[in-house]
Amino acid sequence: MINVPKGTKDVLPSESFKWHYVEKAAAKTAELFGLKEIRTPVFEHTELFLRGVGETTDIVNKEMYTFTDKGGRSVTLKPEGTAGVARCFIENALFNAPLPLKTYYITPVFRYEKPQSGRLREHHQFGVEIFGSYSAKTDAEVIMIAKTLFDTLGLKNLELNINNIGCPKCRAGYNAALKKYFADRIDGMCKSCKERLEKNPLRILDCKEEQCKKAVSGAPSVSDYLCDDCLAHRKDLEDTLDLLGVEYKVNPNIVRGLDYYTGTVFEFISKDIGAQGTVCGGGRYNNLVEEVGGKSVPAVGFGMGLERLILTLEGLGLMPAHDGGVKIYLASIGDKAQKEVLKLTYELRKHGISADCDCMDRSVKAQMKYADKTAAEYTAVIGDDEIEAAAAELKNMANGSVSRVAFKDITRFLKDN
C-alpha cells in the first residue's frame, strides 16, 4: 500500500466543507476591503527565495523543497506566498496599475519541517499583500482585514501584538548592540545562532531552541534604537488602531521569521486552545520589491495558516455543521421509472437545484437508505403510478412531512422550500 507522504494530509469529502467555509469567508472579507485575487505558480526559481526570504532564515537554511529540473535549473516549491507575489508585481508591471495595489491569495506552501498540529509540510495560507503605500494607516488596514475575518468567523479571544523592528537606517545600530550582547553568550547557543551572530543577529531573537530563548530574554530592545521616522510610523499605527477601537499590545519580542520585514510587524495570538498559538502574522516589507529586482515600492501584508485556523474553530466549537447533501434524491421503481427519473434529475440540475438518483440498479429500500446516509433534504419514489399521474410525493427528511407535487412544479416547489 502506498501511503500519503509524511507531513501531508488528505481532505476527505466529509471534511471539505470546512475548507469551503473558511476560504469563502476569507475571499469575501478581502473583497470587502477592495482586494483582488492574485495567483502565482507553486514553484519558482530558487534565487527568488534566497534573495527575498533571506539566507539566514530557517526557511531557506533548513526547510525549502529545492530540486534541479530537467533543464538543469534550481527550482523551489514556494515556502511562503509574499516573494512570489513581489516577483509577479515586477514581471507584470503591476506598478503601473493604480496604487495602492491590493491583492489576496489562497495557496499551498511547502516547508520541510517536523509536522505538528496545524502546520504540515504542505499547508495552506490565506495571504494579503498591498503595494504602493508607506502610510501606517495601510498597516492598520491590513490588520483590520485579519480582524474582520476573525470577527466573521466568531473568534473573539485574540490578542493583537505589534512591534516595529526598524528600517535599514536604524537597524545598523541595533544589530551592533545585539552582536555586543550575544558575544559573551554565544558559546551556549545553537549552531544556527552562532552563524546568525555575524550574518543577521536579529534572527537570533526568533530562535525556538530553549538555550537560545534564555539568552534572548535579556537582549536589548529594538524600541531603544528606532530612528525618528520609525518612531513616528509606530505612533501613527497606534493612533489609528486607537481611533478604530482595536485593542493591541506592544510586544518588543516579535520580529517575525523572514528577513524581508522592516518596520511594522504584528501577530494575532489565540489563548483559547490550551497553549498560545499565532493564527496570523505579518508586517511591512518596504525593501522586498527592490531586493528581487524591481524599483523601490513599499508594501505590507500578512499570512494566515488555514489548517491552524480550522483547528482553532473546531476547538472552540465555531465550525458549522455539514450543510447536508443534495436538495432531493429521486428513487425509481423499474426500468421505465429509472429513465424518467434520470431525465427529471438532469432537468432539476439545469435549473440550479442539486439532485441525485440511482445509477447502480439498487432496490428501492437500498436507494432510500443511501439517500438518508447522504443527508438528502427531500426524497421522492417514482414508479409507474407516479409516471401516469405525472406527480410524486416529496418527503421532507427533516420533519417527515409529505407534499404531492406535479412533475412540472417540482422545480418551483424546491426553490420555494
BAVO-914406 format. One record per residue: residue in one letter; x, y, z of N, C-alpha, C in turn. Coordinates in steps of 0.001 Angstrom, whole numbers, padded with zeros to 6 digits, always signed. Last residue first. Layout:
aXYZXYZXYZ
...
//
This chain:
n-038891+026044-001058-038861+025361+000249-037430+024945+000611
d-038826+027110-003578-039588+027835-002565-039472+027245-001174
k-037430+025281-005031-036846+026614-004897-037543+027408-003800
l-039200+023142-004936-037917+023021-004245-037217+024367-004090
f-041325+024168-006486-041538+023758-005090-040209+023743-004338
r-040154+024543-009007-040646+025705-008253-040812+025367-006782
t-039571+021827-009648-038522+022863-009612-038951+024046-008761
i-042129+020615-009628-041110+020218-008641-040015+021279-008515
d-044042+021023-011531-043948+022026-010465-042836+021719-009449
k-044111+018914-013246-043807+020221-013835-043611+021305-012772
f-044905+016837-011545-043547+016860-012078-043159+018258-012555
a-046807+018007-008729-046730+017613-010133-045289+017718-010619
v-046648+016772-005445-046266+017837-006371-046219+017286-007787
r-047578+016368-002165-047759+015821-003506-047575+016960-004516
s-045483+016192+000615-046229+017084-000274-046348+016427-001652
v-045003+015343+004003-045083+014869+002617-045950+015833+001806
s-042723+015511+006788-043902+015972+006065-043832+015552+004598
g-040410+014864+008191-041298+013785+007778-042530+014212+007007
n-038454+016662+008844-039645+016629+009694-040674+015577+009290
a-036264+015968+007155-036019+016522+008487-037240+016389+009386
m-037089+015143+004689-036405+014161+005533-036148+014670+006945
n-040058+015541+003133-039047+016330+003838-038382+015420+004864
k-040956+013954+000180-040854+013837+001636-039724+014705+002169
l-043223+014250-002357-041899+014682-001903-041885+014694-000383
e-044855+012223-004535-044885+012694-003156-043451+012995-002709
a-045546+013278-007933-044878+012425-006939-045030+013041-005563
a-046967+013074-011232-046820+013721-009930-046168+012736-008963
a-048117+011859-013446-047178+012986-013648-047010+013792-012372
a-049566+009598-013303-050185+010796-012720-049359+012050-012964
e-047759+007871-014518-049089+008028-015101-049763+009300-014594
i-045606+008056-012747-045437+008483-014135-046785+008742-014794
e-046730+006982-010463-046308+008384-010442-046124+008914-011866
d-047111+004333-011304-048253+005151-010877-047901+006643-010911
d-044466+003423-011844-045447+003549-012931-046616+004455-012554
g-042538+005504-009579-042795+004256-010290-043835+004494-011373
i-040459+007214-007412-041227+007305-008670-041300+005935-009337
v-040136+008796-004384-040087+007480-005038-041001+007529-006254
a-038098+011373-003111-039338+011001-003794-039120+009648-004448
t-036812+013521-000518-036771+012297-001325-038123+012113-002003
y-034801+016303+000572-036088+015719+000166-035825+014408-000566
e-032112+016426+001428-033133+017204+002124-034540+016665+001834
a-029837+013773+002067-030677+014485+001107-031791+015211+001853
a-027752+012448+003516-028438+013637+004043-029156+014448+002980
t-026687+010034+002945-026055+011192+002319-026767+012496+002628
k-028384+008327+004294-026984+008426+004720-026283+009649+004144
d-030746+008645+002803-030713+009023+004208-029277+009238+004690
a-030007+007602+000332-030455+008991+000418-030394+009501+001851
y-029481+004944+001068-028393+005786+000569-028763+007272+000694
k-032055+004153+001695-031018+004078+002724-029841+004974+002344
m-033253+004379-000754-033675+005272+000322-032676+005286+001474
q-031923+002324-002149-031851+003705-002622-032209+004681-001499
a-032699+000086-000716-031283+000459-000723-031104+001910-001189
k-035450+000105-001320-035002+000174+000065-033549+000642+000141
v-035398-000250-004085-035913+000999-003525-035438+001177-002090
s-032221-001704-005118-033632-001783-004728-034078-000440-004164
r-030035-000433-007723-030334-000903-006375-031843-000976-006139
d-028603+000331-010029-029660-000683-010094-029969-001283-008723
m-026957+002498-009881-026371+001204-009532-027394+000075-009507
c-027786+005053-009914-027116+004587-011132-026490+003210-010913
d-030388+007042-008580-029650+005779-008555-029050+005449-009927
c-029847+010596-008243-030688+009423-008444-029800+008188-008526
d-030013+014052-007158-029297+012796-007409-030312+011672-007596
a-029540+017616-007295-030388+016423-007317-029541+015197-007607
s-029683+021031-006767-028864+019824-006618-029777+018611-006473
i-030819+023263-009146-031204+022508-007953-030367+021230-007885
g-030536+024688-011535-029774+025091-010358-030138+024392-009072
h-031746+023685-013737-032378+024851-013118-031722+025226-011785
k-030290+021444-014239-030226+022514-015221-030807+023810-014663
r-031153+019811-012165-029787+020359-012125-029646+021543-013079
l-033698+019146-013156-033564+019908-011915-032186+020556-011820
e-032964+017670-015412-033771+018882-015577-033666+019769-014346
y-031677+015504-014292-030888+016453-015079-031641+017750-015325
t-033921+014319-013040-032746+014715-012260-031927+015759-013009
l-035576+013686-015185-036022+014670-014208-034847+015208-013383
k-034072+011683-016477-034410+012916-017182-034777+014025-016199
l-034047+009784-014392-032784+010314-014906-033025+011639-015636
v-036763+009212-014145-036046+009842-013022-034741+010467-013496
e-037254+007918-016559-037959+009165-016245-037241+009950-015148
k-035626+005683-016253-035367+006613-017345-036022+007971-017064
q-036862+004494-014044-035447+004874-013957-035095+005892-015043
a-039362+003867-014980-039232+004930-013988-037784+005415-013887
k-038688+001747-016688-039346+002923-017212-039173+004116-016275
d-037542-000143-014879-036745+000457-015946-037363+001746-016482
g-038347+000208-011298-038491-000314-012655-037714+000487-013691
i-038567+002925-009385-039018+001525-009371-039214+001085-010822
s-036254+005277-007922-037062+004763-009036-037416+003294-008828
a-035753+008367-006127-035649+006906-006229-036601+006410-007318
l-034077+011283-005983-035204+010657-006676-034950+009166-006824
y-033331+013607-003556-032913+012323-004115-034155+011657-004698
i-032629+017081-003345-033590+015989-003493-032914+014756-004077
k-030401+018589-002595-031742+019084-002259-032766+017954-002334
v-027697+016611-001199-028429+017256-002281-029806+017715-001805
g-026652+017067+002196-026450+016555+000850-027242+017327-000183
g-025201+019307+004715-026062+018251+004194-025756+017864+002764
d-023404+021068+005817-024671+021610+005318-025533+020580+004585
h-021952+020212+008909-022024+019978+007472-023393+020404+006958
a-021908+022885+011324-022123+021500+010930-022175+021405+009419
p-019278+025367+011674-020669+024938+011482-020760+023481+011073
m-016991+025828+014213-017140+025323+012855-018576+024838+012662
l-016764+026473+016830-017238+027521+015940-017377+027064+014491
g-015599+025088+018948-016978+024780+018575-017585+025797+017636
l-012959+025450+019361-013854+026366+020067-015319+026122+019740
g-011797+023598+017698-011550+023507+019132-012482+024366+019955
e-012581+024566+015179-013116+023294+015670-012971+023189+017183
l-011044+026914+015073-012508+026993+015004-013152+025723+015537
t-008465+025761+015173-008907+026690+016211-010423+026787+016245
l-008432+024267+012819-008300+023589+014110-008779+024473+015254
i-008603+026391+010974-009675+025394+011041-009628+024656+012364
l-006142+027673+011486-007401+028392+011676-008566+027419+011813
r-004319+025712+010740-004369+026155+012138-005675+026883+012433
e-004935+025591+007993-005063+024401+008845-005187+024797+010311
l-004343+028194+007106-005738+027738+007137-005916+026497+007999
g-002322+030734+008332-002404+029304+008049-003822+028788+008174
m-001800+033777+006825-002632+033113+007835-002766+031642+007451
g+000235+036633+006390-000074+035263+006012-000811+034591+007164
f+000125+040083+005230+000153+039039+006255-000068+037678+005622
g+001679+043301+004391+000746+042187+004235+000795+041226+005398
v+003017+045975+002417+002657+045432+003725+001649+044308+003519
a+005455+048064+000751+004433+047016+000766+004198+046540+002188
p+006984+050429-001529+006613+049961-000188+005507+048925-000258
v+009413+049978-003953+007971+050133-003757+007628+049632-002356
s+012075+050513-006056+011655+050597-004656+010163+050903-004559
k+011929+048233-008832+012163+049541-008254+011629+049561-006827
g+013155+044773-008651+012302+045865-009100+012734+047208-008550
g+014608+042589-007616+014858+043057-008971+014009+044196-009478
v+014300+041869-005019+014105+040804-006007+014087+041343-007439
e+014700+044246-003641+015642+043147-003425+015490+042030-004459
e+012477+045763-004345+013797+046156-004858+014789+045007-004736
v+010535+044386-002907+010406+044508-004360+011753+044878-004980
l+011475+044677-000195+011437+043374-000868+011385+043508-002384
n+011438+046932+001355+012611+046725+000504+012520+045479-000365
n+009180+047013+002979+009369+048093+002014+010516+047852+001039
y+007186+045311+004425+008419+044862+003746+008729+045830+002604
r+005352+044934+007487+005766+045758+006352+007075+045237+005766
g+003370+042039+008425+004065+043291+008651+004453+043960+007353
g+002206+039092+010209+002563+039868+009027+003309+041125+009388
g+000185+036304+011119+001357+037138+011323+001703+037889+010055
c-002149+034352+012915-001906+035251+011790-000681+036087+012109
v-002149+032736+015062-003074+032367+013992-002947+033279+012784
t-000030+031436+017399-000165+032511+016430-001060+032044+015291
g-001099+030307+020533-000767+029972+019162-000990+031157+018250
q-000719+029135+023828-000807+030269+022923-000406+029833+021526
a-002545+026112+024578-001328+026900+024543-001517+028078+023600
g-005605+025985+024663-004613+025327+025519-003356+026154+025603
i-006981+027762+022974-006816+026352+022596-005697+025681+023380
d-007141+030474+023444-008310+029649+023744-008100+028157+023526
k-005428+032390+022727-005150+031734+024012-006220+030712+024365
s-003967+033424+019711-005131+032839+020379-004689+032146+021661
i-002678+036360+018316-002395+035176+019126-003671+034724+019822
f-001522+037971+015515-002730+037691+016295-002510+036363+016993
e+001267+040135+015114+000741+038777+015209-000588+038817+015956
f+003425+042303+013161+002313+042038+014079+001935+040565+014058
v+005648+045013+012411+005362+043575+012399+004238+043340+013404
t+006896+047887+010765+005782+047239+011453+005805+045720+011303
g+010238+047676+009731+009207+048496+010363+008164+047659+011079
t+010510+044913+007537+011070+046179+008028+009936+046958+008673
y+011121+041601+006394+010324+042524+007198+011128+043755+007622
y+012714+039771+005060+012247+040939+004317+011459+041935+005154
d+013448+037550+006555+014369+038676+006508+013780+039920+005860
l+011110+036092+008815+011555+036300+007439+012375+037581+007348
g+009776+035689+011229+010834+034772+010840+011388+034945+009452
r+009224+038324+013674+008834+037516+012523+010026+036742+011975
v+009591+039633+016032+010455+040053+014916+010047+039382+013619
i+008474+040444+019167+008026+039996+017855+008961+040544+016784
n+009320+041626+021497+009928+040343+021146+009481+039810+019785
p+007898+043885+022148+009216+044071+021510+009886+042771+021097
n+004651+044493+021736+005487+043355+022148+006840+043449+021442
v+001907+046208+022633+003223+046421+022035+004164+045361+022598
k-001303+045047+021969-000208+045033+022936+001089+045267+022171
y-004629+046335+021401-003360+045749+020977-002354+045807+022123
e-007964+046866+020231-007043+046640+021333-005779+045952+020833
v-009390+049279+018251-008743+047967+018220-007765+047851+019386
g-010724+051650+017591-011163+050872+018747-010582+049475+018801
l-009780+053313+015695-010691+052269+015237-011180+051372+016381
l-008029+054862+017201-009177+055501+016558-010228+054481+016155
d-006093+052940+017808-006894+053542+018891-008171+054169+018321
l-005058+052562+015258-005720+051435+015929-006595+051935+017077
t-003959+055127+014907-005013+054643+014005-005774+053485+014628
d-002029+055238+016920-003127+056219+016925-004285+055742+016052
e-000338+053177+016072-001020+053073+017357-002216+054028+017418
l+000554+054263+013628-000178+052998+013661-000965+052868+014953
d+001867+056563+014564+000728+056709+013652-000109+055437+013634
k+003938+055397+016056+002940+056230+016733+001694+056389+015864
r+005370+054146+013992+004757+053339+015056+003665+054121+015773
h+006179+056418+012600+005334+055426+011939+004620+054558+012976
a+007817+057657+014489+006614+058351+014031+005647+057377+013363
l+009823+055740+014681+009043+056087+015871+007739+056766+015473
c+010814+055871+012086+010188+054630+012550+009353+054869+013803
d+011826+058514+012065+010795+058108+011097+010062+056856+011567
d+013775+058467+014097+012595+059324+014245+011468+058903+013303
c+014789+055019+014692+015009+056383+014215+013704+057177+014332
l+015157+052845+017491+014385+053298+016336+014712+054744+015986
y+016326+051812+019729+017223+052142+018613+016472+052667+017395
d+014592+050949+021618+015591+051928+022055+016477+052412+020913
s+013155+048944+020395+012490+050242+020607+013486+051337+020985
v+014578+046641+020534+014682+047415+019301+014084+048814+019473
s+016311+045995+023541+015032+046167+022857+015221+047055+021630
p+018881+043536+024228+018426+044922+024046+017117+044984+023265
a+018000+040505+026047+018600+041214+024919+018089+042651+024830
g+017142+038690+027905+017689+039960+028385+018291+040817+027300
s+016200+036510+026425+015298+037178+027378+015825+038526+027867
v+018070+035182+024925+017339+036277+024289+016576+037116+025308
a+018905+033095+026517+019852+034173+026227+019140+035403+025674
k+016597+031524+026437+017074+032057+027718+018019+033229+027499
k+016464+030813+023749+015390+031636+024313+015836+032282+025633
c+018648+029119+023550+018722+030431+022900+017653+031363+023443
q+017821+026865+024848+019012+027538+025363+019173+028928+024770
e+015548+026156+023257+015381+026610+024636+016596+027371+025154
e+015006+027356+019938+015755+026484+020841+015741+027059+022254
k+013877+029138+018219+012945+028379+019060+013665+027430+020028
c+014747+032521+017372+015131+031114+017536+014205+030415+018528
d+014409+035184+017041+013308+034341+016583+013594+032853+016776
l+016735+036408+017735+015560+036694+018558+014385+035783+018221
i+018432+035787+015672+018598+035067+016940+017357+035245+017811
r+017926+037595+013673+017324+036274+013540+017445+035463+014825
l+019574+039740+014278+018145+039871+014565+017452+038516+014527
p+022101+039126+013283+021811+038842+014701+020328+038977+015068
n+023236+037978+010610+021974+038676+010877+021546+038393+012319
k+026011+037205+010513+025242+037482+009302+024004+038327+009567
e+026986+036830+013122+027694+037719+012203+026828+038128+011015
l+024979+035229+014283+025579+036331+015036+026273+037327+014115
r+024257+033035+012776+023464+034257+012636+024137+035463+013285
e+025959+031053+013657+026137+031562+012296+025401+032893+012116
k+024893+030694+016172+026310+031051+016062+026613+031616+014673
c+022368+029834+015506+022519+031173+016077+023978+031629+016057
s+022930+027234+014604+022354+028221+013691+022549+029639+014208
k+023872+025956+016921+024767+026155+015786+024244+027236+014842
c+022709+027576+019988+022684+026556+018941+023598+026933+017768
m+024812+028673+022803+023653+028753+021907+023786+027749+020763
g+026982+029026+024396+025944+028118+024868+024728+028063+023974
d+028488+030949+023053+029028+029588+023208+027974+028581+023637
i+027204+033436+023215+027022+032627+022023+027516+031197+022181
r+027589+035278+025158+026617+034225+025429+026538+033184+024312
d+029125+037389+024443+029523+036659+025655+028619+035469+025958
a+027722+038298+022163+029113+037846+022037+029553+037008+023238
f+025227+039393+022540+025305+037942+022378+026741+037407+022334
y+025828+042166+022773+025137+041451+023851+025353+039944+023751
k+027076+042786+020322+027800+043002+021581+027174+042205+022725
k+024977+042174+018577+026259+041468+018476+027049+041591+019769
l+023070+044070+019423+022805+042640+019583+024096+041833+019523
a+024329+046465+018690+024029+046223+020107+023769+044735+020365
a+024399+046127+015924+025660+046263+016661+025446+045974+018146
n+021657+046134+015362+022450+044931+015101+023771+044961+015856
y+021093+048797+016028+020509+047712+016818+021281+046413+016609
g+022480+050210+014073+022815+050404+015481+022285+049285+016352
a+021127+049229+011781+022578+049054+011941+022989+049186+013403
r+018482+050042+011853+018783+048642+012149+020274+048428+012414
c+018077+052583+010978+018256+052402+012431+018603+050967+012806
k+018117+052146+008184+018841+053283+008774+019079+053088+010272
p+016448+049986+007589+017908+049828+007461+018699+050942+008130
c+014042+050280+010317+014404+050303+008905+015916+050123+008784
g+012290+048436+012955+013200+049410+012383+013436+049252+010897
i+010362+046873+014029+011738+046352+014084+012718+047240+013329
n+007706+047357+016064+008396+047976+014930+009856+047577+015034
n+004765+045427+016859+006119+045883+017134+006613+046635+015910
i+001845+043995+018417+002512+044762+017376+003912+045158+017829
n-000639+041574+018878+000680+042043+019307+001320+042793+018153
l-003883+040982+019768-003066+041564+018715-001774+042099+019325
e-005436+038139+020880-004605+039259+021305-003744+039720+020134
l-008772+036924+020962-007477+037021+020297-006740+038245+020804
n-011501+035836+021407-010453+035973+022412-009068+035910+021776
k-013122+035481+019087-013180+036700+019874-011973+036890+020790
l-014254+034274+016127-013091+034211+017018-012977+035528+017773
g-016258+034341+014224-016639+034201+015633-015485+034067+016595
l-015795+034919+011622-015768+033502+011985-016119+033258+013453
t-015846+037689+011727-016824+036985+010902-016938+035520+011309
d-013558+038169+013276-014881+038536+013799-015981+037789+013052
f-011608+037300+011464-011761+036618+012746-013124+036920+013366
l-012012+039209+009431-012216+037785+009161-012421+037022+010462
t-011319+041519+010837-012672+041381+010307-012986+039924+009990
k-008591+041047+011333-009533+041133+012458-010973+040939+011981
a-007543+041119+008715-007443+039896+009518-008469+039909+010647
i-008200+043790+008102-008674+042695+007248-008660+041392+008041
m-006815+045204+010055-008279+045160+010126-008869+044092+009211
i-004196+044930+009156-004575+044349+010443-006090+044203+010543
v-004468+046463+006839-004118+045048+006736-004498+044319+008023
e-004983+048959+008015-005990+048338+007156-005735+046842+007018
a-002612+049486+009360-003828+049278+010139-004907+048605+009304
d-000984+049860+007137-000673+048790+008089-001924+048442+008895
t-002250+052119+006182-002342+050888+005391-001966+049683+006240
k-001472+053897+008115-002906+053614+008010-003149+052389+007129
a+001139+054291+007680+000801+053374+008765-000683+053052+008766
s+002053+054544+004234+001270+055007+005375+001034+053908+006412
y+003229+053924+001887+004108+053981+003059+003312+054202+004353
s+001979+051922-000714+001675+052893+000335+002677+052780+001489
g+002507+049885-002591+002462+051278-003029+002196+052316-001968
f+000613+046893-002147+001799+047560-002658+001522+049042-002923
i-000401+044395+000004-000767+045706-000521+000510+046462-000879
e-001452+041121+000368-000303+041952+000049-000816+043252-000565
v-002462+038348+002265-002838+039676+001777-001559+040459+001526
g-003314+034855+002254-002373+035956+002357-002920+037223+001741
f-003871+031825+003643-004597+032982+003137-003666+034162+003344
q-002171+028785+002978-002191+030122+003560-003199+031021+002844
h-001575+025418+003871-002239+026395+003019-002347+027729+003737
h+001061+022930+003683-000087+023562+004317-000568+024703+003426
e+003077+020298+003747+002248+021031+002791+001090+021615+003575
r+003914+019797+006292+004923+020101+005274+004282+020698+004024
l+001725+021548+008627+002200+020372+007914+003264+020779+006900
r+000319+022652+011350+001432+023043+010488+002041+021783+009875
g-001650+021662+013002-001898+022905+012308-000774+023370+011411
s+000651+019951+014904-000760+020279+014781-000921+021647+014112
q+003487+019215+012800+002844+019469+014084+001400+019871+013833
p+006389+017827+011270+004942+018066+011248+004397+018268+012658
k+009368+019522+011005+008702+018485+011778+007198+018768+011792
e+009730+020556+007563+009907+020728+008999+009154+019626+009720
y+009886+021826+004666+010339+020563+005246+010682+020818+006707
r+007078+023392+003343+008259+023547+004194+008622+022201+004801
f+005024+024990+001064+005736+023748+001360+006987+024046+002182
v+001617+026035+000505+003034+026329+000702+003709+025078+001259
p-001256+026769-001506-000458+025813-000745+000969+026317-000614
t-003275+029777-001090-002285+028973-001812-001673+027903-000923
i-005056+032509-001819-005167+031294-001017-004327+030258-001736
y-004531+036065-001768-004383+034742-002370-004689+033669-001337
y-004967+039534-002725-005017+038433-001759-004867+037114-002505
t-004042+043022-003096-004196+041648-003572-004361+040677-002402
k-004028+046262-004243-004451+045423-003120-004760+044014-003616
l-001959+048876-004900-002466+047642-005485-002762+046675-004340
p-002651+052344-004181-002073+051042-003832-002755+049882-004557
l-002178+052720-007734-001666+052301-006429-002442+052992-005317
p-003105+051471-010881-003393+052437-009809-002922+051893-008460
a-000196+049964-012466-001612+049980-012123-001861+051063-011072
n+002486+049849-012619+001825+050842-013478+000320+050907-013234
f+003191+047749-011108+003477+049060-010526+002886+050178-011381
l+002906+045542-012624+001726+045949-011872+001933+047276-011149
a+004579+044268-014490+004494+045739-014447+003244+046227-013717
n+005041+041618-014249+003839+042004-014989+003565+043506-014924
e+007339+041534-012683+007354+040944-014016+006176+041394-014866
i+006553+042753-010210+007598+043323-011066+007435+042847-012505
f+004503+041107-009283+004291+042556-009308+005285+043220-010252
c+005798+038630-009232+004698+038855-010170+004431+040348-010353
r+007526+039088-007067+008073+038792-008396+007032+039053-009479
a+005597+039413-005050+006506+040516-005373+007123+040316-006750
v+004518+036852-005052+003655+037971-005434+004506+039189-005792
g+006725+035391-004153+006173+035133-005476+005279+036260-005959
a+007003+036440-001552+008076+036631-002536+007567+036413-003955
t+004599+035620-000192+004885+037021-000485+005921+037207-001587
g+004117+032905+000534+003464+033488-000621+003968+034835-001077
e+006462+030200+001106+005589+031271+001587+005095+032026+000357
p+007773+028275-000263+007666+028089+001183+006795+029151+001849
k+007114+026788-003387+007007+028024-002601+006871+027732-001108
l+009671+024657-004424+008251+024774-004097+008089+025946-003132
t+012223+025777-006579+011801+025520-005203+010288+025625-005096
v+014893+024967-008858+013563+025489-008569+013132+025035-007177
s+017601+025299-010883+017224+025087-009484+015887+025763-009223
r+017838+023684-014049+017535+024883-013276+017159+024511-011841
g+018133+021601-015812+019286+021979-015000+019083+023231-014172
g+015895+020761-017019+016681+021737-017758+017891+022221-016989
k+014652+019198-015198+015297+018518-016312+016104+019457-017195
d+015514+020832-012039+014587+020289-013026+015361+019695-014212
t+016567+020245-008787+017010+020638-010123+016083+020006-011146
f+014897+021521-005837+015372+020448-006699+015801+021024-008048
t+013781+022106-002528+014512+022597-003693+015016+021418-004518
y+011889+022973-000118+011880+021841-001044+012484+022331-002363
m+013333+024423+002811+012830+024542+001443+012908+023218+000684
e+014378+024370+005446+013015+023900+005202+012567+023885+003747
k+016888+025436+006165+016522+024094+006611+015261+023526+005955
n+017458+027989+005096+018549+027116+005537+018130+025670+005727
v+014955+029128+004521+015938+028931+003456+016997+027918+003861
i+013719+028993+007080+013033+028526+005874+014040+028205+004776
d+015437+030208+008855+015268+028756+008941+014628+028210+007672
t+017452+032765+007264+016218+032271+007867+016204+030753+007921
t+019606+033720+005896+019810+033408+007313+018552+032868+007993
e+018851+034351+003330+019676+033169+003509+019888+032796+004973
g+015537+035371+002523+016773+035603+003272+017530+034332+003589
v+013368+035925+000846+013112+035440+002205+014340+035616+003090
g+014795+037027-001487+013629+037636-000858+013426+037232+000588
r+017017+035518-002231+017119+036972-002175+015988+037593-001367
l+016026+032925-002008+017321+033262-001402+017436+034770-001223
f+013725+033077-003535+013586+032922-002084+014905+033205-001361
l+014798+033435-006104+013782+034357-005589+013703+034288-004075
e+016445+031268-006584+017062+032559-006295+016062+033544-005697
t+014769+029200-007437+015265+029208-006051+015823+030562-005653
h+011897+030021-009281+013348+029884-009279+013857+030060-007848
e+008968+028320-007951+009650+029484-008503+011140+029161-008596
f+005804+026624-007871+007259+026641-007736+007830+027849-008462
v+003179+027381-008152+003531+026611-006953+005046+026544-006784
p+002669+030762-009414+002998+029334-009530+003356+028687-008195
t-000066+032838-008151+001296+032656-008636+001634+031168-008652
r-002833+034920-008320-002379+033530-008264-000989+033436-008875
i-004904+037204-006574-003727+037001-007407-003274+035562-007238
e-008016+038946-006178-007220+037724-006062-006047+037724-007040
k-008200+042216-004747-008456+041309-005855-007517+040104-005750
l-009784+044209-002202-008676+043400-002680-009123+042497-003828
g-011732+045741-000914-011290+046143-002242-010111+045374-002783
f-012713+044761+001405-011702+045817+001532-011136+046235+000169
l-014295+042736+000494-014947+043824+001222-014025+045026+001356
e-012444+040938-000402-013150+041733-001409-013903+042896-000778
a-011677+039811+002054-010702+040528+001237-011393+041447+000231
t-014121+038593+002800-013539+039659+003621-012558+040490+002812
k-014394+036678+000794-015428+037711+000950-014898+038893+001755
a-012129+035079+001268-012264+035795-000001-013276+036935+000117
a-012754+034104+003868-011526+034864+003619-011655+035701+002348
a-015147+032723+003423-015135+033843+004367-013909+034727+004134
k-014239+030756+001655-015252+031718+001202-015280+032946+002115
e-012447+029390+003348-011949+030056+002144-012942+031091+001621
v-014175+028374+005336-013115+029314+005689-012630+030087+004463
y-015913+026724+003798-016438+027715+004730-015392+028794+005018
h-014199+024984+002457-015039+025899+001696-015529+027047+002583
w-013163+023614+004653-012273+024437+003836-013081+025441+003018
k-015459+022298+005468-014760+023191+006404-013842+024144+005649
f-016111+020649+003359-016984+021797+003615-016340+022787+004575
s-014330+018542+003479-014036+019634+002548-014917+020857+002785
e-014949+016359+005010-014273+017480+005668-014138+018706+004778
s-015991+014329+003496-016741+014690+004705-016153+015903+005418
p-014049+013982+001525-015335+014602+001174-016141+015046+002389
l-010835+014888+003052-011879+013938+002661-013179+014651+002298
v-007758+015778+002274-009002+016421+002695-010143+015566+002159
d-004757+014249+003415-005898+014248+002502-007044+015053+003118
k-001654+015789+004129-002926+015256+004622-003975+015315+003529
t+001844+015570+004990+000748+015972+004122-000533+015312+004605
g+003745+014483+006628+003601+015932+006643+002582+016459+005656
k+004648+011814+004540+004669+012394+005871+004578+013916+005784
p+002428+010986+001820+003742+011381+002336+003632+012029+003715
v+000088+008305+002125+000289+009727+001903+001649+010126+002481
n+001211+005017+001029+000601+005948+001967+000872+007403+001571
i+000548+002224-000829+001272+003489-000868+000531+004494+000009
m+000841-001205+000000+000000+000000+000000+000875+001253+000000
//
